[in-house]
C-alpha cells in the first residue's frame, strides 16, 4: 500500500508541474493564433481528465484555474 501512496504523490507532483507549464502558456499574448488556442484547449481538457482522479488540493485548484482560462472574458454591455 505504501508503493501506491508513493506513486500517487509522484503523479500529483507531475500534474502540478504540468499544470504550471500550461498555465504559463495560457496567457492571451502566447495563444494568439487559432492553432495555439486549440492546442491550449486540448491540453486543458486532457489535464482536467487526469486531475479528476487526484485528491491533491493543489491539483484540483490548478484544474479550476486552467478551466477558467478557457472561459471567454465577460464584457459589460450597456
C-alpha positions in Angstrom: 0.0 0.0 0.0 3.0 2.3 0.6 4.0 1.9 -3.0 0.6 3.1 -4.1 0.8 6.2 -2.0 4.3 7.0 -3.4 3.0 6.6 -7.0 0.1 8.8 -6.2 2.3 11.5 -4.7 4.6 11.3 -7.7 1.8 11.6 -10.2 0.4 14.6 -8.2 3.7 16.3 -8.5 3.9 15.7 -12.2 0.3 17.0 -12.6 1.2 20.2 -10.6 4.3 20.8 -12.8 2.4 20.2 -16.0 -0.4 22.5 -14.9 2.0 25.3 -14.1 3.5 25.0 -17.6 0.1 25.0 -19.3 -1.0 27.9 -17.1 2.1 29.9 -18.2 1.3 29.4 -21.9 -2.4 30.1 -21.4 -1.8 33.9 -21.5 -3.6 35.6 -24.4 -0.3 37.0 -25.7 1.0 33.5 -26.1 -2.1 31.9 -27.6 -2.7 34.4 -30.3 -3.4 32.1 -33.2 -6.4 29.7 -33.5 -4.0 26.8 -33.6 -2.3 27.8 -30.4 -5.8 28.3 -28.8 -6.9 24.9 -30.0 -3.7 23.3 -28.5 -4.4 25.0 -25.2 -8.0 23.7 -25.1 -6.8 20.2 -25.8 -4.1 20.5 -23.1 -6.6 21.8 -20.5 -9.1 19.1 -21.3 -6.6 16.3 -21.1 -5.2 17.8 -17.8 -8.7 18.0 -16.4 -9.4 14.4 -17.2 -6.2 13.3 -15.3 -6.8 15.7 -12.4 -10.3 14.5 -11.8 -8.9 11.4 -10.1 -6.4 13.3 -7.9 -7.2 14.1 -4.3 -4.4 16.7 -4.0 -5.9 20.1 -3.4 -3.2 21.8 -5.4 -4.1 19.7 -8.5 -7.8 20.5 -8.0 -7.1 24.2 -7.6 -4.9 24.2 -10.8 -7.6 22.3 -12.6 -10.1 25.0 -11.8 -7.6 27.7 -12.8 -6.9 26.1 -16.1 -10.6 25.6 -16.9 -11.2 29.2 -16.1 -8.7 30.2 -18.8 -10.9 28.7 -21.4 -13.9 30.8 -20.5 -14.3 34.0 -22.6 -14.0 37.2 -20.6 -17.3 38.8 -19.9 -18.0 42.2 -21.1 -20.5 44.7 -19.7 -22.7 46.0 -22.5 -24.8 49.0 -21.8 
